[in-house]
Amino acid sequence: MENTARNDEGFGFVEEDTQKDKYLTFSLAEEVYAIDISYVTEIIGILKITKVPGMPPFIKGVINLRGKVIPVMDVRARFKLPARDYDERTCVVVVNVADNVMGLVVDHVNEVMDIPVSQVEPPPAVNANGGGKYVKGIGKVDGEVIILLEVECLLG
């Protein structure tokens, strides 16, 4: 049976998944990364981060976002990249995974891109220290390599 979209004149309408294959791209230390857009709730500028004692080094603290306290992870620190001062391009990408909301600090947000499955290769299996567990795949778009991240693992 064929699954086709129909008009809304009483014949039913099949919604198309408009977020399929869409990724938010951002930069960290000269590399381009991407996360599935379906996890992204908003992108904000850097806010005052309140440090919380006893957190892992990559959890920078919490922010107050319209009355809701949200933990903030510095993705550079999570990937053990060299620290960098926050500037006017530094952003917090707010994500929601299974009702767990977290802010991800990135150097800067680039754009939302379509990266079809046909342009994604599996991650390389050469990383001995386990850092590759965050990598969902490698996207190839217009000759550029984009590292697709597994958001659930990143937050875990």
N, CA and C atoms as an extended XYZ file, in Angstrom:
468
Properties=species:S:1:pos:R:3:atomname:S:1:resname:S:1:resid:I:1 pbc="F F F"
N         0.836       -1.176        0.000 N   MET     1
C         0.000        0.000        0.000 CA  MET     1
C         0.885        1.245        0.000 C   MET     1
N         0.550        2.182       -0.837 N   GLU     2
C         1.353        3.378       -0.990 CA  GLU     2
C         1.001        4.409        0.081 C   GLU     2
N         1.999        5.021        0.699 N   ASN     3
C         1.778        6.038        1.719 CA  ASN     3
C         2.047        7.406        1.104 C   ASN     3
N         0.981        8.087        0.685 N   THR     4
C         1.158        9.390        0.047 CA  THR     4
C         0.432       10.460        0.834 C   THR     4
N         0.941       11.665        0.748 N   ALA     5
C         0.285       12.798        1.409 CA  ALA     5
C        -0.937       13.185        0.577 C   ALA     5
N        -2.007       13.518        1.240 N   ARG     6
C        -3.227       13.935        0.562 CA  ARG     6
C        -3.596       15.327        1.047 C   ARG     6
N        -4.449       15.959        0.306 N   ASN     7
C        -4.873       17.293        0.746 CA  ASN     7
C        -5.780       17.158        1.964 C   ASN     7
N        -6.092       18.285        2.589 N   ASP     8
C        -6.876       18.234        3.816 CA  ASP     8
C        -8.370       18.463        3.557 C   ASP     8
N        -8.850       18.045        2.416 N   GLU     9
C       -10.268       18.168        2.092 CA  GLU     9
C       -11.021       16.893        2.465 C   GLU     9
N       -10.807       16.397        3.670 N   GLY    10
C       -11.543       15.245        4.142 CA  GLY    10
C       -10.903       13.907        3.815 C   GLY    10
N        -9.815       13.887        3.112 N   PHE    11
C        -9.172       12.628        2.744 CA  PHE    11
C        -8.073       12.226        3.717 C   PHE    11
N        -7.850       13.036        4.747 N   GLY    12
C        -6.751       12.755        5.688 CA  GLY    12
C        -5.469       13.332        5.146 C   GLY    12
N        -4.607       13.664        6.052 N   PHE    13
C        -3.345       14.273        5.656 CA  PHE    13
C        -2.214       13.567        6.381 C   PHE    13
N        -1.265       13.096        5.653 N   VAL    14
C        -0.109       12.424        6.229 CA  VAL    14
C         0.981       13.465        6.414 C   VAL    14
N         1.356       13.720        7.676 N   GLU    15
C         2.387       14.720        7.938 CA  GLU    15
C         3.760       14.179        7.588 C   GLU    15
N         4.537       15.018        6.978 N   GLU    16
C         5.905       14.675        6.650 CA  GLU    16
C         6.789       15.091        7.816 C   GLU    16
N         7.807       14.294        8.109 N   ASP    17
C         8.731       14.633        9.190 CA  ASP    17
C         9.686       15.701        8.681 C   ASP    17
N         9.418       16.963        9.044 N   THR    18
C        10.218       18.069        8.526 CA  THR    18
C        11.589       18.163        9.195 C   THR    18
N        11.806       17.427       10.292 N   GLN    19
C        13.105       17.464       10.969 CA  GLN    19
C        14.000       16.301       10.566 C   GLN    19
N        13.512       15.418        9.726 N   LYS    20
C        14.302       14.259        9.303 CA  LYS    20
C        15.564       14.729        8.573 C   LYS    20
N        16.687       14.177        8.972 N   ASP    21
C        17.990       14.461        8.359 CA  ASP    21
C        18.457       15.908        8.551 C   ASP    21
N        17.857       16.651        9.495 N   LYS    22
C        18.287       18.033        9.759 CA  LYS    22
C        19.152       18.062       11.014 C   LYS    22
N        20.253       18.768       10.917 N   TYR    23
C        21.218       18.855       12.009 CA  TYR    23
C        21.612       20.306       12.242 C   TYR    23
N        21.774       20.652       13.514 N   LEU    24
C        22.333       21.946       13.873 CA  LEU    24
C        23.841       21.782       13.889 C   LEU    24
N        24.540       22.586       13.099 N   THR    25
C        25.999       22.502       13.060 CA  THR    25
C        26.605       23.607       13.905 C   THR    25
N        27.726       23.281       14.525 N   PHE    26
C        28.442       24.256       15.351 CA  PHE    26
C        29.920       23.937       15.305 C   PHE    26
N        30.718       24.903       15.718 N   SER    27
C        32.168       24.748       15.664 CA  SER    27
C        32.764       24.659       17.054 C   SER    27
N        33.789       23.836       17.143 N   LEU    28
C        34.629       23.706       18.333 CA  LEU    28
C        36.056       23.516       17.841 C   LEU    28
N        36.951       24.389       18.211 N   ALA    29
C        38.375       24.226       17.891 CA  ALA    29
C        38.608       23.860       16.426 C   ALA    29
N        38.064       24.645       15.526 N   GLU    30
C        38.275       24.504       14.083 CA  GLU    30
C        37.594       23.293       13.451 C   GLU    30
N        36.842       22.511       14.204 N   GLU    31
C        36.106       21.375       13.649 CA  GLU    31
C        34.616       21.685       13.646 C   GLU    31
N        33.896       21.072       12.723 N   VAL    32
C        32.455       21.265       12.638 CA  VAL    32
C        31.765       19.999       13.151 C   VAL    32
N        30.851       20.204       14.082 N   TYR    33
C        30.078       19.127       14.684 CA  TYR    33
C        28.601       19.378       14.396 C   TYR    33
N        27.787       18.350       14.573 N   ALA    34
C        26.356       18.512       14.353 CA  ALA    34
C        25.580       17.619       15.306 C   ALA    34
N        24.399       18.129       15.702 N   ILE    35
C        23.478       17.322       16.501 CA  ILE    35
C        22.119       17.348       15.827 C   ILE    35
N        21.392       16.272       16.001 N   ASP    36
C        20.054       16.150       15.428 CA  ASP    36
C        19.196       17.306       15.927 C   ASP    36
N        18.578       18.021       15.004 N   ILE    37
C        17.821       19.227       15.353 CA  ILE    37
C        16.634       18.923       16.264 C   ILE    37
N        16.159       17.689       16.253 N   SER    38
C        14.987       17.352       17.073 CA  SER    38
C        15.262       17.476       18.570 C   SER    38
N        16.541       17.462       18.980 N   TYR    39
C        16.891       17.618       20.389 CA  TYR    39
C        17.000       19.081       20.815 C   TYR    39
N        17.147       19.980       19.861 N   VAL    40
C        17.421       21.388       20.156 CA  VAL    40
C        16.117       22.124       20.475 C   VAL    40
N        16.094       22.775       21.639 N   THR    41
C        14.915       23.576       21.978 CA  THR    41
C        15.157       25.056       21.717 C   THR    41
N        16.391       25.519       21.923 N   GLU    42
C        16.714       26.912       21.611 CA  GLU    42
C        18.220       27.124       21.657 C   GLU    42
N        18.625       28.268       21.121 N   ILE    43
C        20.025       28.683       21.126 CA  ILE    43
C        20.053       30.062       21.764 C   ILE    43
N        20.905       30.223       22.775 N   ILE    44
C        20.988       31.502       23.475 CA  ILE    44
C        22.445       31.933       23.570 C   ILE    44
N        22.641       33.206       23.831 N   GLY    45
C        23.981       33.698       24.102 CA  GLY    45
C        24.431       33.212       25.471 C   GLY    45
N        25.689       33.388       25.739 N   ILE    46
C        26.237       32.939       27.025 CA  ILE    46
C        25.641       33.777       28.152 C   ILE    46
N        25.204       33.110       29.203 N   LEU    47
C        24.655       33.763       30.392 CA  LEU    47
C        25.615       33.554       31.562 C   LEU    47
N        25.316       34.202       32.673 N   LYS    48
C        26.108       33.980       33.877 CA  LYS    48
C        25.919       32.536       34.324 C   LYS    48
N        27.038       31.828       34.466 N   ILE    49
C        27.012       30.428       34.895 CA  ILE    49
C        27.401       30.371       36.361 C   ILE    49
N        26.540       29.784       37.174 N   THR    50
C        26.813       29.619       38.603 CA  THR    50
C        27.463       28.263       38.816 C   THR    50
N        28.668       28.286       39.377 N   LYS    51
C        29.397       27.034       39.610 CA  LYS    51
C        28.727       26.229       40.718 C   LYS    51
N        28.716       24.906       40.545 N   VAL    52
C        28.153       23.999       41.541 CA  VAL    52
C        29.284       23.076       41.993 C   VAL    52
N        29.583       23.031       43.301 N   PRO    53
C        30.690       22.201       43.771 CA  PRO    53
C        30.443       20.710       43.507 C   PRO    53
N        31.535       20.008       43.270 N   GLY    54
C        31.476       18.558       43.133 CA  GLY    54
C        31.076       18.053       41.760 C   GLY    54
N        30.935       18.935       40.787 N   MET    55
C        30.549       18.524       39.432 CA  MET    55
C        31.796       18.117       38.643 C   MET    55
N        31.623       17.260       37.644 N   PRO    56
C        32.763       16.937       36.769 CA  PRO    56
C        33.278       18.214       36.103 C   PRO    56
N        34.534       18.237       35.683 N   PRO    57
C        35.117       19.466       35.123 CA  PRO    57
C        34.396       19.990       33.881 C   PRO    57
N        33.743       19.136       33.130 N   PHE    58
C        33.058       19.604       31.916 CA  PHE    58
C        31.679       20.191       32.208 C   PHE    58
N        31.145       20.005       33.418 N   ILE    59
C        29.893       20.664       33.813 CA  ILE    59
C        30.288       21.981       34.464 C   ILE    59
N        30.030       23.069       33.760 N   LYS    60
C        30.488       24.379       34.205 CA  LYS    60
C        29.628       24.962       35.315 C   LYS    60
N        28.417       24.434       35.492 N   GLY    61
C        27.515       24.935       36.513 CA  GLY    61
C        26.099       24.941       36.001 C   GLY    61
N        25.333       25.933       36.462 N   VAL    62
C        23.933       26.045       36.053 CA  VAL    62
C        23.641       27.477       35.627 C   VAL    62
N        22.603       27.614       34.789 N   ILE    63
C        22.115       28.936       34.404 CA  ILE    63
C        20.642       29.014       34.777 C   ILE    63
N        20.173       30.245       34.924 N   ASN    64
C        18.760       30.494       35.171 CA  ASN    64
C        18.171       30.959       33.851 C   ASN    64
N        17.390       30.086       33.224 N   LEU    65
C        16.784       30.400       31.939 CA  LEU    65
C        15.289       30.588       32.137 C   LEU    65
N        14.880       31.848       32.206 N   ARG    66
C        13.471       32.193       32.424 CA  ARG    66
C        12.880       31.448       33.623 C   ARG    66
N        13.627       31.450       34.727 N   GLY    67
C        13.145       30.859       35.971 CA  GLY    67
C        13.409       29.371       36.114 C   GLY    67
N        13.961       28.736       35.104 N   LYS    68
C        14.278       27.310       35.185 CA  LYS    68
C        15.794       27.143       35.275 C   LYS    68
N        16.240       26.354       36.253 N   VAL    69
C        17.670       26.115       36.438 CA  VAL    69
C        18.093       24.958       35.537 C   VAL    69
N        19.090       25.231       34.693 N   ILE    70
C        19.537       24.248       33.704 CA  ILE    70
C        21.039       24.025       33.860 C   ILE    70
N        21.491       22.756       33.955 N   PRO    71
C        22.924       22.493       33.984 CA  PRO    71
C        23.559       22.833       32.627 C   PRO    71
N        24.821       23.235       32.679 N   VAL    72
C        25.532       23.643       31.473 CA  VAL    72
C        26.818       22.832       31.334 C   VAL    72
N        26.975       22.216       30.167 N   MET    73
C        28.180       21.443       29.846 CA  MET    73
C        28.998       22.208       28.815 C   MET    73
N        30.285       22.339       29.075 N   ASP    74
C        31.186       22.908       28.082 CA  ASP    74
C        31.649       21.746       27.209 C   ASP    74
N        31.212       21.743       25.952 N   VAL    75
C        31.509       20.617       25.069 CA  VAL    75
C        33.008       20.524       24.795 C   VAL    75
N        33.700       21.663       24.754 N   ARG    76
C        35.170       21.631       24.613 CA  ARG    76
C        35.791       20.808       25.739 C   ARG    76
N        35.366       21.097       26.971 N   ALA    77
C        35.915       20.381       28.121 CA  ALA    77
C        35.526       18.901       28.077 C   ALA    77
N        34.304       18.611       27.639 N   ARG    78
C        33.847       17.220       27.536 CA  ARG    78
C        34.740       16.431       26.592 C   ARG    78
N        35.186       17.089       25.515 N   PHE    79
C        36.050       16.438       24.525 CA  PHE    79
C        37.534       16.595       24.838 C   PHE    79
N        37.838       17.164       26.013 N   LYS    80
C        39.230       17.377       26.444 CA  LYS    80
C        40.028       18.230       25.449 C   LYS    80
N        39.342       19.231       24.887 N   LEU    81
C        39.994       20.195       24.010 CA  LEU    81
C        40.529       21.335       24.863 C   LEU    81
N        41.500       22.096       24.366 N   PRO    82
C        42.026       23.222       25.133 CA  PRO    82
C        40.929       24.236       25.461 C   PRO    82
N        40.993       24.790       26.653 N   ALA    83
C        40.001       25.790       27.080 CA  ALA    83
C        40.133       27.037       26.212 C   ALA    83
N        39.055       27.781       26.132 N   ARG    84
C        39.024       29.017       25.351 CA  ARG    84
C        38.092       29.979       26.064 C   ARG    84
N        38.474       31.244       26.116 N   ASP    85
C        37.601       32.245       26.722 CA  ASP    85
C        36.318       32.371       25.913 C   ASP    85
N        35.211       32.568       26.605 N   TYR    86
C        33.940       32.788       25.933 CA  TYR    86
C        33.951       34.186       25.329 C   TYR    86
N        33.340       34.322       24.153 N   ASP    87
C        33.265       35.626       23.504 CA  ASP    87
C        31.846       35.854       22.988 C   ASP    87
N        31.672       36.894       22.153 N   GLU    88
C        30.335       37.240       21.677 CA  GLU    88
C        29.724       36.182       20.756 C   GLU    88
N        30.528       35.271       20.228 N   ARG    89
C        30.007       34.204       19.361 CA  ARG    89
C        29.727       32.913       20.125 C   ARG    89
N        30.200       32.830       21.368 N   THR    90
C        29.946       31.644       22.181 CA  THR    90
C        28.446       31.519       22.420 C   THR    90
N        27.921       30.310       22.245 N   CYS    91
C        26.484       30.079       22.396 CA  CYS    91
C        26.227       28.919       23.339 C   CYS    91
N        25.026       28.907       23.871 N   VAL    92
C        24.531       27.769       24.631 CA  VAL    92
C        23.398       27.163       23.808 C   VAL    92
N        23.593       25.916       23.404 N   VAL    93
C        22.558       25.187       22.680 CA  VAL    93
C        21.787       24.399       23.740 C   VAL    93
N        20.517       24.736       23.929 N   VAL    94
C        19.697       24.057       24.928 CA  VAL    94
C        19.067       22.837       24.258 C   VAL    94
N        19.339       21.664       24.829 N   VAL    95
C        18.812       20.417       24.284 CA  VAL    95
C        17.924       19.730       25.312 C   VAL    95
N        17.030       18.910       24.805 N   ASN    96
C        16.138       18.138       25.657 CA  ASN    96
C        16.174       16.692       25.175 C   ASN    96
N        16.660       15.813       26.051 N   VAL    97
C        16.730       14.391       25.740 CA  VAL    97
C        15.962       13.657       26.829 C   VAL    97
N        14.838       13.054       26.457 N   ALA    98
C        14.002       12.301       27.397 CA  ALA    98
C        13.695       13.141       28.642 C   ALA    98
N        13.278       14.367       28.434 N   ASP    99
C        12.915       15.310       29.497 CA  ASP    99
C        14.092       15.733       30.373 C   ASP    99
N        15.301       15.479       29.940 N   ASN   100
C        16.505       16.003       30.600 CA  ASN   100
C        16.985       17.192       29.774 C   ASN   100
N        16.896       18.390       30.358 N   VAL   101
C        17.292       19.608       29.654 CA  VAL   101
C        18.700       19.989       30.089 C   VAL   101
N        19.544       20.329       29.112 N   MET   102
C        20.909       20.741       29.411 CA  MET   102
C        21.351       21.763       28.382 C   MET   102
N        22.204       22.678       28.814 N   GLY   103
C        22.809       23.635       27.909 CA  GLY   103
C        24.184       23.150       27.493 C   GLY   103
N        24.478       23.248       26.211 N   LEU   104
C        25.779       22.853       25.677 CA  LEU   104
C        26.503       24.105       25.194 C   LEU   104
N        27.637       24.415       25.817 N   VAL   105
C        28.411       25.589       25.405 CA  VAL   105
C        29.280       25.195       24.217 C   VAL   105
N        29.128       25.948       23.103 N   VAL   106
C        29.912       25.705       21.888 CA  VAL   106
C        30.565       27.013       21.459 C   VAL   106
N        31.637       26.915       20.674 N   ASP   107
C        32.353       28.119       20.231 CA  ASP   107
C        31.432       29.043       19.445 C   ASP   107
N        30.725       28.496       18.463 N   HIS   108
C        29.695       29.247       17.760 CA  HIS   108
C        28.829       28.303       16.929 C   HIS   108
N        27.581       28.721       16.755 N   VAL   109
C        26.628       27.950       15.965 CA  VAL   109
C        26.780       28.367       14.511 C   VAL   109
N        26.717       27.386       13.606 N   ASN   110
C        26.859       27.679       12.180 CA  ASN   110
C        25.501       27.800       11.501 C   ASN   110
N        24.836       26.657       11.275 N   GLU   111
C        23.568       26.653       10.553 CA  GLU   111
C        22.866       25.318       10.748 C   GLU   111
N        21.624       25.254       10.277 N   VAL   112
C        20.903       23.991       10.214 CA  VAL   112
C        21.117       23.440        8.809 C   VAL   112
N        21.547       22.183        8.744 N   MET   113
C        21.847       21.562        7.449 CA  MET   113
C        21.064       20.280        7.271 C   MET   113
N        20.749       19.980        6.019 N   ASP   114
C        20.220       18.670        5.661 CA  ASP   114
C        21.412       17.754        5.417 C   ASP   114
N        21.463       16.655        6.151 N   ILE   115
C        22.509       15.660        5.930 CA  ILE   115
C        21.804       14.309        5.784 C   ILE   115
N        21.464       13.940        4.542 N   PRO   116
C        20.751       12.686        4.333 CA  PRO   116
C        21.598       11.476        4.745 C   PRO   116
N        20.908       10.414        5.119 N   VAL   117
C        21.577        9.186        5.548 CA  VAL   117
C        22.577        8.704        4.494 C   VAL   117
N        22.271        8.942        3.228 N   SER   118
C        23.167        8.510        2.142 CA  SER   118
C        24.519        9.219        2.185 C   SER   118
N        24.599       10.348        2.924 N   GLN   119
C        25.856       11.092        3.032 CA  GLN   119
C        26.521       10.915        4.393 C   GLN   119
N        26.103        9.885        5.136 N   VAL   120
C        26.658        9.634        6.465 CA  VAL   120
C        27.349        8.274        6.479 C   VAL   120
N        28.579        8.280        6.977 N   GLU   121
C        29.327        7.035        7.144 CA  GLU   121
C        29.432        6.728        8.626 C   GLU   121
N        29.598        5.443        8.971 N   PRO   122
C        29.757        5.102       10.386 CA  PRO   122
C        31.030        5.725       10.950 C   PRO   122
N        31.070        5.933       12.269 N   PRO   123
C        32.274        6.519       12.858 CA  PRO   123
C        33.447        5.552       12.758 C   PRO   123
N        34.655        6.089       12.706 N   PRO   124
C        35.824        5.208       12.667 CA  PRO   124
C        35.957        4.437       13.972 C   PRO   124
N        36.417        3.220       13.886 N   ALA   125
C        36.542        2.359       15.072 CA  ALA   125
C        37.978        2.308       15.558 C   ALA   125
N        38.667        3.440       15.535 N   VAL   126
C        40.085        3.446       15.886 CA  VAL   126
C        40.387        4.130       17.205 C   VAL   126
N        39.394        4.730       17.845 N   ASN   127
C        39.640        5.498       19.062 CA  ASN   127
C        39.752        4.559       20.263 C   ASN   127
N        40.936        4.434       20.803 N   ALA   128
C        41.185        3.495       21.890 CA  ALA   128
C        40.727        4.004       23.255 C   ALA   128
N        40.608        5.329       23.439 N   ASN   129
C        40.263        5.849       24.772 CA  ASN   129
C        38.774        6.046       24.974 C   ASN   129
N        37.941        5.625       24.026 N   GLY   130
C        36.498        5.684       24.213 CA  GLY   130
C        35.859        6.998       23.827 C   GLY   130
N        36.627        7.984       23.369 N   GLY   131
C        36.068        9.272       22.986 CA  GLY   131
C        35.118        9.169       21.808 C   GLY   131
N        35.293        8.138       20.994 N   GLY   132
C        34.452        7.943       19.831 CA  GLY   132
C        33.020        7.569       20.162 C   GLY   132
N        32.737        7.286       21.418 N   LYS   133
C        31.371        6.894       21.785 CA  LYS   133
C        30.375        8.027       21.581 C   LYS   133
N        30.847        9.256       21.490 N   TYR   134
C        29.974       10.400       21.272 CA  TYR   134
C        29.634       10.581       19.796 C   TYR   134
N        30.362        9.896       18.924 N   VAL   135
C        30.220       10.090       17.488 CA  VAL   135
C        29.204        9.107       16.910 C   VAL   135
N        28.165        9.676       16.315 N   LYS   136
C        27.098        8.888       15.689 CA  LYS   136
C        27.478        8.502       14.262 C   LYS   136
N        28.186        9.407       13.596 N   GLY   137
C        28.584        9.167       12.213 CA  GLY   137
C        29.373       10.344       11.687 C   GLY   137
N        29.828       10.200       10.454 N   ILE   138
C        30.584       11.249        9.784 CA  ILE   138
C        29.790       11.667        8.552 C   ILE   138
N        29.356       12.920        8.557 N   GLY   139
C        28.600       13.444        7.423 CA  GLY   139
C        29.532       14.062        6.401 C   GLY   139
N        29.181       13.896        5.129 N   LYS   140
C        29.961       14.484        4.040 CA  LYS   140
C        29.035       15.384        3.233 C   LYS   140
N        29.270       16.690        3.317 N   VAL   141
C        28.426       17.660        2.621 CA  VAL   141
C        29.318       18.628        1.862 C   VAL   141
N        29.161       18.655        0.545 N   ASP   142
C        29.926       19.575       -0.314 CA  ASP   142
C        31.422       19.517       -0.019 C   ASP   142
N        31.970       18.327        0.129 N   GLY   143
C        33.392       18.154        0.367 CA  GLY   143
C        33.834       18.424        1.797 C   GLY   143
N        32.900       18.817        2.646 N   GLU   144
C        33.221       19.096        4.046 CA  GLU   144
C        32.868       17.884        4.909 C   GLU   144
N        33.684       17.633        5.922 N   VAL   145
C        33.424       16.545        6.863 CA  VAL   145
C        32.811       17.146        8.115 C   VAL   145
N        31.677       16.567        8.536 N   ILE   146
C        30.968       17.049        9.721 CA  ILE   146
C        30.790       15.876       10.670 C   ILE   146
N        31.205       16.065       11.918 N   ILE   147
C        31.122       15.004       12.909 CA  ILE   147
C        29.737       15.046       13.552 C   ILE   147
N        28.949       13.998       13.329 N   LEU   148
C        27.597       13.917       13.886 CA  LEU   148
C        27.682       13.301       15.274 C   LEU   148
N        27.148       14.011       16.262 N   LEU   149
C        27.259       13.565       17.649 CA  LEU   149
C        26.014       12.831       18.106 C   LEU   149
N        26.213       11.854       18.976 N   GLU   150
C        25.140       11.102       19.632 CA  GLU   150
C        24.809       11.851       20.913 C   GLU   150
N        23.732       12.623       20.889 N   VAL   151
C        23.403       13.520       22.003 CA  VAL   151
C        23.185       12.756       23.305 C   VAL   151
N        22.522       11.603       23.225 N   GLU   152
C        22.263       10.825       24.443 CA  GLU   152
C        23.577       10.447       25.149 C   GLU   152
N        24.573       10.029       24.381 N   CYS   153
C        25.876        9.662       24.968 CA  CYS   153
C        26.602       10.885       25.500 C   CYS   153
N        26.489       11.999       24.795 N   LEU   154
C        27.137       13.234       25.218 CA  LEU   154
C        26.636       13.656       26.588 C   LEU   154
N        25.327       13.542       26.808 N   LEU   155
C        24.752       13.942       28.095 CA  LEU   155
C        24.968       12.898       29.177 C   LEU   155
N        25.120       11.641       28.779 N   GLY   156
C        25.271       10.551       29.737 CA  GLY   156
C        26.603       10.570       30.370 C   GLY   156
